Amino acid sequence: MGGPATITIDHPMALAAVAGEACVSAEALLQSLEQRYSRYRDDSLVAHINRRAGSGQWTPLDEEATALLQFCSTLWAQSSGLFDPTAGILRRVWDFKLGRPGDTGQLPVLLEKVGWPLVTFEGNRIHLEKQGMELDLGGIVKEYGADMVSRHLRSRGITTALVELAGDVVALGRRQTGARWRVGISDPGQPTSALLSVELENAALATSGNYQRVIEIEGTRYSHFLNPSTGWPVAGPSSVSVISDTCLTAGAVATVACLMPPRECHAWLARAGLPWLRVDGDGQLSGPLHEAHPGGTNARN
């Protein structure tokens, strides 16, 4: 899932055994999701789809995979093509671990294999039209996993918990004390510190940003978010955090916002109608969450 996973269950002693079993089975659930949707595993569904790209062979999908890919289609349309799960192939040019570009001359060839309209659906099966195309669901699977774990916990009778997957969280109910769950939003300039904290109850918080993986080109810092039309990194906000009833929705809105220039980003977030916080490259904060916590720069968990 691309990062650490933590499940915190606030339970009475009588439910200790139930809570322990729920954590074990939740771990198995996450491993199953990674096995199905990771592009790094040769035996995953995504890898199977990618190997058949351009071959004319279709890959059958179950109900879950169909729903996830339909969500991708909706988000691609709503974002005017900025969210595109076929754009992962462009990372062959950009080394975000070392923070430098590779051979940008490859981009024209790679861009020919990028485009959600090249993903064909027929009933409950899928095919990528061009050889060499790749599907990458990394932009939604982590958030989907957080939602699935929270549902799993509820099905086991756990109604007071906090699920965190690589910084994205889902809060179930309130703590045993009656207090809401307090969650910090990281400072892009100092990721181990919090800009402000929010209180969550039966809600999710997702953050997308460029502060952990960046490339500097001619003095300008660019994020790991790639424009699927140009193949180049975007110079969007340092981070965007969104609260919603599901982590999948919160993460999708935040991710698309990070692909947009400032004015379009603000309009997109306003249309979503959800609480949000945007941190620009100069450290400027904006959004309803900042307005609700005007002294939030001094707030901590």
N, C-alpha and C positions, 0 to 999 in steps of 0.2 A: 504493500500500500504506500510505499515511499516514505515511511517514517514510523516513529514509535506509536504504539497503541496503549491507552490506559483506560481502565474501567474502574470507576469509584462507586461502590454501592454503600449507601448509608442505611443500615438495616438494624432492626432489633436482634438481640442474641438468638431469639427463637428461629430466625431465618438464616442463620449463619451457614448451615449446610446447603440450603437452597441457593444462597448467594454464591457459594463456592462452585457448585455445579453449573450455575448460570454463566460464570466467568469462563469455565473450562469449555463449555459448549459454544460460547460466543467466540472464543479463540478459534475453534474448529470452523465456525461459520466464516470468519475472516480469511482463514487459510483456503477455504473452498472458493471464496470469491476471487482471491488472488490467483488461484489455479485456473479459474475460468477466463479471467479477463486481463491478466498480465501479458503485455507484449514481450516481456523478457523470458517467458517460459515457452519452450518449444511445443509443449503438450496442451497449451491453452486453446480455448475456443478462438480467441483473437488471432493467435499464430496460425491456426488451421485456416481461418478465413484469408489471412494474408498470403499464405502459401498458394492458395488457389486463385489469386488475383490474375485476371486476364486469361484464365484457362477455359472459361466457359462452364466450369463446375460450380454448382451452387452448394452452399452450406446451410443445413437446416438449423433453425433457431427454436429454442423453447420460449415459453411465455415471458420469462424474466428478461432474456436477452432481447427479445422483440420489443418489450416495453422500454428498455434502456436505449435502444437504437432509435425508437420513435421519439424519445425525449431529445436525442441528439438532432434529429430532423427538425423538431420544433424550435430548438435553440438556434440552430443554424439559420432558420428563416427569420426568427425574431431579431437576431444580431446582424442581419444583412450579410451573412457569410463569414463574419469574423470568428465565430466559433466553428471550427471545422476539424473533426477527429481524423481526417486524412492528412493534416498538415504536419503530423509528427515526423514524417520522412525528412522534413527540412532540417531537422536537428543534425543531420549528417554533416552539415556545413558549419554548425555553430557548436563550439566546445565550451559549454557553460561551466564545466569544472575548472578548466584552466583560464576561463574568462577571455577567450580570443576567438576570432572567426577562422574558419578554414578556407577552402577554395570556393569563393563566392561565384566563380565561373560555372559551378555545377547547378546553380539555382535555376536557370531556364529549363534544364532537362528535368529537374525534380518537380518544378511547378506544373509540368505537363501531367504529373501523376497526383496532383492535389486538386480536390474539388468534391464536395459532398454530392453534387449531382451525378458523379461517376459511380456512386454506390447505388446498386440496383436491388430493389426488394420485390419479391414475388410471393405473396402469401406469407408464410413463416420461414422464408429462406432468403439468403443474401448472396450477392456476388459483387466483387470489385472489378470494374470493367477493364482496367489497364494493368498489364503485367508490371510488377514492381510497386504497385500501390500498397499502402499500409494503413490499417486501421489502428488507432491509438485511443483507448477509452480512459487514459490516465486523468483526463480533465473532469471526470464525473464519478469514477468508481470508488475513490476514497470517501467522498461524501455519501454516496449510496451505501457504502459499507457501514458508515456511522449510523445511518437511518435504520439499516437492517439489524444492527446489533441492538439498538434501542427497542425496536419492535420485538426482537427475540427476548430481551429482558422482561418486557411487559408480559409476554406469553408465559414466562416462568413465574409470574407473580411479583416481579420486582418493579416497583413504581417510584422509587427514589434512587436515582443514579445519575452519574455524569460519564458520558462516553467521549473520549478524545482520540482522534486519529490524526496524527501529524499536525496538531494545532486546530483542527476543526472539531467542534464539540456539539453534542446533543445533551440537553438537560431534561431529565425525567422528574416531574414533580418538584417537591421542596425537600430540604433536608429534614431530619427528624426533629430538629429544633423549631421547624416552621419557617426558617429562613430560605430565601431563594438561593440558588447556586450562584456564586460570584466568580466571574471569569474575566481574566485580563486580556486586553488586546495589545499585542506586541508593538513596541516601538521599532520601526524599520531601521532606525539609526543604531539602536541598541536592542537587538532581538531578545536578550535575556531579561529586559525590563518591560514594564507595561505602560502604555500611554494613558490608558484609563481602564476602568473595570465596569462591567455591566452585570446586572442580575437577571438570571434566566430561570424560567419555569415552563416546562413543556415546550421548549423552543430550541432552535439550533443557531449557532454562530459559526460562520465560515469566513476565512480571510485568504485573499490572494494577493501576491505582491512580488516585487522584483528584487527585494533586498537580500535574498540568499543566493540567487543565481543571476549574475549580470555579466555583461561584456562592455568594455570601454573601447569606443572607436573614435579616434581623433578628439579625445577629451570629453566625449559625451557618453554617459552611462545608459546602456540599453538593457531592457529586461529579457527574461527567457521566453516571454510571450512573443510569438512570431505571427506576423501578418500573412495570412494564407494567400493573399493576392500578390504580394511582392517577395515573400520569402525572408524579409528582413525583420529583425527584432523591432519592437515598438518602444517608444520612450514614454510610456504611460505613467500613471501614479506609482508611488512607492508601494502603497498597499491600499486595498479596499476591503472592508469588513462589512458583512451583511447579516442581519438576523431575520430568520423566517421560521415557519412551522416545521420545515424539513431542511436537513443539511444539504440535500441535493439542490433544492431551489436556491438556498443562500449561496452555495458555492458557484452555481451557474451564473447568477447575477453578478457576483463579485469578479469572477473570471472574465466575463465579457467586458465589464467596466474597465479592467486593466488593459484591454486591447484597444481602448478608445482614447482619442485626444481629449483634453480637459472639458471642453464645452459639451461634446457629445456624451462623455462619461457622466457628467452631471445630469443631463437630460434623461439618459438611460436609467440612472438610479432613481431619479424623481418619478419616472413612469412606473417603476417597479412598485413604488408605494410601500417600501419596507424600511425599517431603521438601518442606517448605514453610516460609515465613517470612511472618509477618504484622506489619505496622507500623501501630499504631493512631494516631489523631489526636493523641494526646499524646506520640507518639514511642516508646511502649512496644513492645518486640519480643517475639514469641512464636513457638513452632514448633520442630520438629526441627532446622532449619538453624541457628537461634539457639543451641539447646542444644549443637549440635556445634561451634559457634564462639562460646563465651561472651565472648570478647574481641573479637568481630567489629566492634564499633563503631569500633575503631581500625584495622581491616584496610583495605587498599587494593589495587587491581589491581597 
